[in-house]
């Protein structure tokens, strides 16, 4: 069950990396500049929780793990070359070094889990 296990761990990781920065941004009155980023991480936690604990089949966990692996790894790489996405709008998603390391860590872990699970003959997760 590596896919479901990854989703369960990802739920906790995304929650921790959403709640703490959200609290800091609220105290520092910076949430208006980065609210969408926090909501995307909260949504990632919710989807991971569904795929890891509530889904009846393994398919959501597989899809979630592969999506996070590919998308977050790419975002972690691209983030070193751009300051963020939609920065001139109220939907700004800044990408600083801490964000890039987080995205690479989560994405790399997901890809590792997905590739190892896929390489096992007859084991879908």
Secondary structure as UniProt FT lines:
FT   HELIX           2..27
FT   TURN            28..29
FT   HELIX           31..33
FT   HELIX           35..49
FT   HELIX           50..54
FT   HELIX           59..78
FT   TURN            79..81
FT   STRAND          84..85
FT   TURN            87..88
FT   TURN            90..91
FT   STRAND          93..94
FT   HELIX           97..119
FT   TURN            121..122
//
